Amino acid sequence: MNTPRFDGVVVDADPKDGYWIQAVDVDGDGRVDLVASGLATGNIVWYRNGGAKWTRHHIAKLDKPVALDSADIGGAGRADLVVCHDYGE
């Protein structure tokens, strides 16, 4: 039986904040990207999976982005992001 082997990769060595992370193919290139949010800064960022290199892109800044998910809500054949924010207000 072959044991799977995984190599660690640092996507962001200094993210400044972090609360939620979601795996989703944002740009439709067939590779799973990462979308993350943080309660302290309110930033929502997309880490584009470029194979050996991940590139950070700012998406939005919201009050207390708590959770996010993705689905093809608009029917365009690609992932739309849904963000829950202003938690507890």
N, C-alpha and C positions, 0 to 999 in steps of 0.2 A: 504494500500500500504506500503510495506517495503522500508525504506530508506537505501541505501547502507552505510556501515560503512567502513572507511579506517583508518588504523593505520600508523602513520609516522614512517619511519625507516631511520636512518642515515647510508648511504652506505660508505661514506668516510668523516670523520670529518675534514680532512686537505688535500684537494686535490692538493694544490699548484698552480693549474692552471685549467682553464675550459673554453671551448668555445662551444664544440659540444658534445652531448650525443645521443646515438642510442640504442634502445632496440632490441636485437637479441639473439637467442639461439645459442651461440658460440660453446658449447660443445655437442649439440645434445641430451641433457638429458630431453628435454621437458619443461624446465623452462627458462623463458626469463632472459637473462643476460644483462649487460650494457657495452657498449664500449664508451669511452670518449676520446676526444683530446683537447689539449690546444695550443694556438698560442704562448704564452710566452716561455714555456719549450719545445714544440714540441713533448711531450710524448703522445703516444697512449696507453691507458690502457684498460684492460678487467676486469670488476667486475663480478666474477662468483657467480651466485645465488645459495647459498647453503641452501635455506630455511630461517632459522633464522639468518644465517651468510653469509656475502658477503666477498669474498676473492679477493684482487687486484693482477693482473698479468700484467707485462709490455709486450707490444707487439712490439713496435718500437718507434724510435725517428726520426722525419722528420722535414724539414724546413717548418714552418707555416702550419701544418695540419688544413685545413679549415673545411672540411665536410667529412662525411663518410656515407656509406650505405652498405647493404648486400644483397646478392642473391646467388643462387646456380649456379655460373658461370661455374664451372668445371664439373657439372653434377654428382657429387659424392653423392648427397642427403643431403648435409649440407651447411650451410651458408659460403660464402666467403666474405671477407671484401674488399671494394673498398674505397681508401682514396684519396681525392683531397688535394694537398699540393703545397707549393711554390706560394701561392696566391699573385698576383700583380707583379710577376717577369717577 
